[in-house]
Amino acid sequence: MIRRFLLPILAALASPAEGSTGAGPRSIYPINQRFMAVADSSVDAILIVDANAGGSIVGHFVLHSRNVDSDHSKWLNPISISSCEDCKHLYLTSNNMSYKMALVRPLKDMADNYNFDDFKKSTIKFFWPSGWGQNPNDRQLKGVSIARDGSSAYVAHAEAVYSFDGMNPDDSDPKARKVITTEDAGINGELINNIHHTHSLKNLILTSDHYTSFVNILDDTDENPLDRDRVVAYQLPLDYHCNYLYDGVKMRFFDTAIVAGYYAFALGQATESEETDHPGVAIYRLTWDDDDEQWHSCVQIAGSGLEEAQWVDGMGYDARFSATAHQISVMPTDDYYLLLIGDTDNRAVRLVDVTTPTITDYVTEAAGVSSIAYNEDLYQVLYNKEKPWSALTPESVSKNDGKSYFHSGEDSVYSMNFDEAQDECGRIGVGRVCTLPELRARFARGQYPSIDGDDESWTTVWTAQKCEGCHLQGPGKCDVGSSDNWGQEYKMIANFSPAEGMQTQCVHTDTAWEAMSMCCGLGGPAVLGAKATTSASEQAKKNASISAGVIVPVLIIAMVAYALYMRKRQKPAWWPSFLRSDRREDTGHAPHREVDLRGRDYI
């Protein structure tokens, strides 16, 4: 389960090209509370991301033929994706065409079995049913939305909406036809930017620059008015409600999501700014009033909408997004509410926790924002034919195994900024703080510091993960250290617990955090290329063999069983050193005295 927002934060800088949409994560389809499919135009692929593991990629599918890797003009360049729980297809749109991607089995089945091996067996085809008429080919195709139960499916063009059968897509589909025009929806001639189903599946949400229109697709008789060529729409003037936030400056909006029936969350930005021509986006919340039967109280809950694009996590206005995030998805859960934003120019998924006041009586004007940073040099991994890139895959590069050092217990928590955490690793001879892929690998094995060994407890550590973004006008990667980039002064904090998973946040390197030391890399024997035990069963076998060599035969069974039980738990002081297969205490350091760990047994 993806963790809700945890900690507060700060800020950075940017400047995308005029009128450009950027390249990176353009759309997200949340498969369940843990896994999501991400359409990333910077690598022209669909990526399956494990949000519990801090953005680890567990499956991918390249959307173009690999013989045109070097010809970006022939790439698909996805802008929207959608599917449903029982759908055997994943649907995509680019600016000019819609596609259907045939799956071996539904994505939810793969997620429920924690196995996406079949995803690479998918096939993709053009999808433009005859009932839609001629494809305009005007680069104005927008989003695709499928009801989670598969009951309805729609593709949006800037000037119209088309229906189709999401469970049985076919070129001769009798359900395929044009069902809405902008005039029908009361958008007053504006162009549609995005389309979504509401959680109730009773309405479609169409967002334009200044309006959101709610179009009824399930009436009181459980029939769809669109099937009778009847468009019943309600219009919400977003600009009218929200532009007071910027002293009357006009605004534009890209997408809207409805949460819990009473809250509308809109993604937008000011159209004019004295600070920049390309302000980062912000999230705005409007509230439905039953008595007045209208939306009111537009509140800015995350991001600036006026200042330059950046990548900063934190509360409310302190958080920052890029200027090219254009779509909102909602995590499918009733326990809490998370908005998922494909932060295009930051090449990351952003989580916006809107649980409060959605399911509480507490009213707040600030939402917590965190990040899922999944892009580990993906462009190089997929398209650089030279070593070492050619030997890697998106799945393998997400985790980097090896050995590390850490120390557990309440006395191991200190207020440290990034440089102080780095100095601590250098002082003990280990070299540096861990990268995010290194932390993912160790988290998966249960090898990390803990305050009390409780699975519910959270561990916070600095990482070497950069929070650097840039504007890409096409597929590719940011040039490391370029003056055109923003975020050089930001790194990621990782928060993780066995019960909830891993969450990351971009924070300024000068900010002091209550964190524990965890170091990787240099200083220990066979640190690079070290073979690590990667499964609980293999580690259990290792523990058992160590114990069997030294314990009196009559105690073997009982001692091994108890050792396995205690393997990932905090060890009492009397615990025998030969049973400490993870060597946590043996290789730990006392913070107030110098300890040379070089040549010792690292984890």
N, C-alpha and C positions, 0 to 999 in steps of 0.2 A: 504494500500500500504506500502510495506517495505521501511523504510527511508534509504536514502543514507548515506554514512559515514559522521560523524559530527565533531569529535574532534581528536586531536593528543595524543601520550602516551610514554611507557618504556619497563622492562624485568624480568626473573626467572630461572628453572633448571630441568633435567630429565635423563632417561636411560632405554629404553625398551629392551626386550630380543632379542637376535640375531635371525634374520630370522622370527620374529613373526609379525603378522598383527594387533595385539591388538584387543580389544573388545569395541564397542561403536558405534557411528553413522558411518556406512560404505557407505551409499548411500542416496541421496536425490532426490525426484521427486517433483519439484515445481508445485503445482496444479494451482495456479494463483499468482498474485502479493502479496497475503497475506498469504495463507496457503501452507504448504508443507508436504509431506509424508516422514518420516525419517525411514530408516531401521536400527535398533539399535541391534547389536549382543550382547551387554552386558546384555540386558533384553529379547532378542529373541522376538521382537515385532516390528510392524509397528506403528509409532506414528504420529498423525496428529497435527502439531505444528502451532499455530497462531503467526506469526512473528510480527504482529502489536502489540500484547499484551506482548512483551518481552519474548516470548517462552512458552506461556501458552499452555498446551496440551488439545485439544478439542475432541480427539478421539483416540482409540488405539485398536489393535488387536494382541493378543498373538498367535504366529505362531505354537506352539506345543500343544499337548493335555495336559490339566492341570493335568492329573494324572501322568505325568512324570516331574513335576516341579523340583523335586530334582535330576533328572538324566540328567545332561547337555549333555551327549553323545547322547541323543535322541532329542536334540533341533535342529532346522533347521539351525540357524546361518546364516542369510542373508548377502550377500555381495553386492547385486545390486538390484535396483527396477526401474520399468518404467511403464508408462501407456500412454494414450492419452486423448484428451478432450472428445471424445465420447465413449471411451472404457468402457465396463462393466467388465473389468478385470484389475487387477494390477498384473504385472509379476515380479517374483523374481528369483534370482539365489543364490545358495550356492556354495561351492567349487565342489560339486559332482552332483547337480541336479538343474533343473529349475522347477518352480512352476507357476500355474495360480491361482489367488485369485479372485473368482467370487464376484462381487459387486452388491448390490441391484440396484444401479444406478451409473452413472459415478461420479468420485470424483469431477469433476468440477461442476456438478449439486449440490452436497452437499455444496461445497464452495460458490457457488453463492447464496445459501439459508442460509448460515451461520449455517448449521445444519449437524453434522456428526453422529447423532444417529444411522443411518442405517449402519455405518461402522462396528459396532460390529456384524452385522448380516451376514458378509461376510463368505465365505467358501473357503478352500484352498485344492488344489490337486496337485499331481505330474504332470509334463507336459514334456513329451519327445515323440514328434510325431514319427511315424514309419519311415517317410521320412528322419529322421536324422541318421538312422542306430543305431547301438548299442552304448549305453552310455559308454564312456571310463572308468568312475569311477576312474579317476586318480587324483582327487582333483585339476584339472587344469581348471575347468569351471570359466569363468570370468563374464563380464557384460551383461546386456540386455538393448536394446534401441528400443523404439517405436517412429515412427514419430508422431508429435503432432496431425496431422490430421488422423492418423491411416493407412496411405497409405502403410507403410512398417514396418517390425519388424524383429529384428535380435538378436541372442544370440551368444556371443563370447566364444569360448574355446581358450586356450593358442595357439593352432595350427590351428584353423579353425573358420569359421563363418557360422552359420546356419540361414536360413530364416524361417519365418512362418507368418500366417495371424493374426495380432494383434486384428482385429475386431471380428474374428470368430475362436478362437483357438479350434482345434480338433486333436485327435490322428491320424486321417487319412487325415489331412490337405494337399491338393495337392501342396500348396506353400512351404511346409516344406521340406527342403533339405540342404545339405552342399553346400554353394555357393562360399566360399573363403578359400584358404589355405594361410599360411604365405608366401610361395613361390610366389603365385599368386599376393599378395599385395606388393611384392618387399621388404619384411622385412628381407630378407637375413638370414632366419633360426632363427631369434629371436622370442621369445614368445610374444603373444599379452597380454597386461596388461589391456586394457579397450577399450570400444566401445561407440561411440555416433553418432547421426545424426548431421549434420550441421544445422544451423538455416534455410537455404534455402531448406533443405530436398533433396538437389541434391547429397550429398556425405555422406559417412560414414567416421568417424575418428577412425582409429585404432592406438593405442599408444603402443609402446614396450619400452624397456629400453633405447634405443638410437634414435629411429625414431618415427615419426608420418607419417602414410600413409593415404592419402585421396583417397577413392575408390568411383568412380562415380556410382550413383544408379538412376540418371535421366539425360538422354542425351538431345541433342537439339531437338529431335523428341518426347520428353516426354515419352520415353521408358526406362526401366531399363536394362542396359547391362548385369546384372547378370542373368536376365531371359533367356538370350541367351548364358549363360556360358562364357561370355566375361568379364574379369576383367580389368578395366582401372584404374590405380592407379598412384598417384604422391607421391613421398617420400620426407619428410622434415627431414634432419639429425639434430635433436635437440642437441645432444652432440657436434657435430662439430661447431654449431653456438654459443653455450653457455658456453663451458668449459673454455673459456678464463677468465671468471669471477672468477675462482678459480685457476688461474695460470696453466691451463692445466690439473688439476685434473679431472679424469673421473667422469661422472655424470650418473644418471639413472632417468628415467621419468615414471610417473604412468598414467597420463591422460592429454588430450589436449582439449581445447574448442576454437572455432572460433567465434569472436564477430565482427559484422558489416562488415564482409567479408575481412577486411584488417588487423585484429589483431589476432594472435594466442597466447593463454595463456596456458602455460604448467606447470604442477605440478611436481616438482622433487626435487632432493637433490644431494650433492656430495657423491661419494662412499667412499671417504677417508677424514678423518679429524684428525688434531692433537689434537683437543679438546675433541672429543667424538667418540665412535663407532656408535652412533645412532643420527645423526644430524636431527633437525627438518626440515620439508619440506619448500620450497619456491615457489613463483609464478614468472614465467618468461614470458616476452612479446616479440614476434617477429612481425615484420611489413612487409606487402606485398608491393612490389614496382612494379607498373604497367609497368614502363618503362623497368626495368630489368626482369620482370616476374619471380621474385623469392622472397623468404623470407630473411630478413636480420635483423640486429640490435637487437640481443638478449639482453634484459635489465631485471635485477632483480628488480621487483616492490614491492614485499612484502615477508617478512620472511627472514631467514638467509640461510638455505640450508647447513650450515657448522657448526653452533653452536648447543649446546644441545637443545633437545626438551623443549619447554616452552609454557605458555599460556599468551600472552601479546597482547593487541590491540594497534593500533597506525598507524603511517604513514610509509610505505615502510619497510626499513631494521629494524626499531625499533619493528615491529610486529614479533611475534613468533608463530609457530605452533608445534604440536606434530610430531613425526617421522612416524606416521602410517596413516596419511591422504592420501587417494589413489584415490579420485574421485572428479571431478569438475562437477557442474551443473550450468546452466545459467538461471537467472530469466527471465521469459517471458514478456518482456516489451520493447517498442521502445523509451521510454522517457529517460531511463538511463540504465546502464549495471552493474549488480551485479553478481559476481561469488559466488556460494554457495559451501562451502567445509565442508564435514563431518569430523571434527577434532576428530578422533577416540579416542585417549588416553586422550583427554580433555573433552570427553562426551559433545560436544557442536557443533553447526553449526556456521561456521565462514563466515562472509560476506566480500567480497573483492570488493570495488567500483572501477570499471575500466572505469567509464564514461569518464574521462579525460585521454587520448586525443581522446577516441573513437568517441565522437560526438562534439568535439570542436577542434579548431586549436591549443590549448595550449598543448605543449609537456611536460610531467613530467615523472620522473623515479620513482615515489613513488605513491602507491595506498593506500587508507585508509582501515583499517581492523577493524571490530567490531564483536561482538559475539551475538548469540542467545542461552542462557543457559536454556535449557528445562528440564534438569535432576535433579529433586527435589527428591533425594533418591528413584529413581524409582525401583531399585532392591528390596529394603526393602518393598516398597509399594505393589509390585506385588507378592513377594514370601515369605515374613515373615508372618507366620500365627498367630503371637502373636499381642496383642493389644499394642499400638494404630494402628499399621500398617494394621492389618486385616480390619479395618473399613474405610481405605482410598482407593482411586482410583487415577490413574495418572491425571485424570481431576480435582478431588477435591483438590489434594495436590498442584496443580499449582497456586491456589489462596488461601490465608489465610486471612479471613475477621477479622474484629475487629475494634479497635478505634485507632486514631492517632492524632498527633499534628503537625501543620505547620503554617507558617505565610507568607502572600503574599506581593507583592509589590517590587519595585526596591531596596528599602532600605534593603531587606531581602537577598540579594545576597552577599556572602562573599567568600574570598579565604580561603578554608579549606582543610586540609588533612583529612584522615579517623579518626584519633584519636581526632582531633579538632571537627569534626562533632559528634563523639560519646560523647565527653565531653559536648558539647552543649546540647545534649539530657539528659545527666545525671544532668546537672546544673538546668534544669527546672523541673526535677523530672519525666520525661517520661521514662527514662531508656536507650534507645538504638536507633540506626538508624534502619530503616525498612528492612526487608528481601525482596527479589525480589517477592515472592508470595504475601506478604502484599501489596507491591506497585501495583502489577497487579490488585488486588481487588479494591484498592482505585482509580486507574486510570480508571477502568471500570465504577465506579460511579461518576467520575468527581470530586473527592475529593483529591486535591493536590495543592501545592502552585503554584502561577502564578505571573509573573512579572507585567502583565497588563491585564490579563483576556482575551486576544485575543487568539482565537483557533489556530492561526498560530504561536504563540510564543512557545518557547521551555523552559522546566524546567529541570534543572540538579540537581540531589541529589545523595549523597553517599548511597550505600546499604550495607547490611551485607552479601551479597552473596559472597562466596569464589570463587576464581579462582584457584582451586587446581586440578591438574591432576595426573595421575599415569598410569603405563603400566599394563594392564590386559591381561593375556594370554588366558583368557576364560571369560564367563559370571560372573558377580559379581559387586562389588563396591570397591572404594578406601577406605583403612583404614584411618579414619580421623586422621590427625596429624602424620602419618607415615613418617619416615625419607626417605622412597622411593618416597614420593610424591614431586611434585614441585608446586610452586605458593603460598606458605603459606603467603607471604608478599604482596599478591595482592587481591584486592576487586573490586567489580563492581560499576561503575558509571552508573546511569540510566538517560537517556535523553528522555523526552516525550512531545508530544503536541497532542491536540485533533484531529488536522487535519492530522497528519502524523503517530501517533502511538508511540510505545516505542522502544528504542534502548539501548543496554547495551555495556559497554566496560570494559575490565579488565585493571586496572591501579595499580601502586604501591601505597601502603597505605601512603607513605611519600610525595606523589605528591600533591601539593595544587591545588585545582580546584575552579573555580568560581561557587559556588553551593548554594542552598537554604537548610535550615534545614527542615527535615521531620523525625519525630520520632514516634516509635511504641512500644508497649509492656507494660512495667511496669509503674506504677505511677498513672494511672487513674482508676476510678471505673469501674468494670466489663470489664476490657480490654480483659481478656481471655474469649473466648467463647461468646463474645458479639454478639448480633444479629444485623446485619446491613441491611439497605435497599439496595437491589441489582439491582433494575430496576428503570428506569426513571419513569415508571407509578406509582410504589409504592411510590417513593419519592415525586412525584407530589401529590398523595393522602395525604401523611403526611403533606406537605406544606399547602395544602388546609385546612385540619382539624385544624392545628395550627392557621391559619389566621381566620377561621370562628368563633373561640371561643372568639375573642377579638375585632373584627372590627365592626363598626357600620353597621347594616344590609344593608343600602342603598349602601354601598361601597364594599360589599363582592365580587361581580362578577368582578368588575374592578381591585380590589386589588389582588385577587387571580390570575387572569390572568397575571398581571404584575409580581407578585412574581414568578410564574412559568417561565416567560420569563427571569427573572434575577437570577434564582436559581443557575446556574453554571457560572454566570458572576461576574466580580469584582464589589463590592457594593460601591456606593458613600458614603460619610461621613454621609449624612442625613438619610441613609437607616435604618428603624426601627429595633431594636435589635430582636423583636419578629418574624421578618421575616427571620432572619439569621438562618435557620434550620441547616446549616452546621457549624455554630458557629465559622467560621474561625477567624473573627476579635475579638470576645469575648475571645477566648482561645489563641490568638496569644501573643507573648511576644515582648517587646521592647528590642532589642539587647543590649542596653547600660544601662539597669537597671535590677535588679533581680526581677523575677516574680515567685511566687509559684503557680503552676497550679494544685497541688494535690487536688482532690475532685471536680474539675471543670468538665464541660461537654465536653468530648473529642469527636472528630469525629470518 
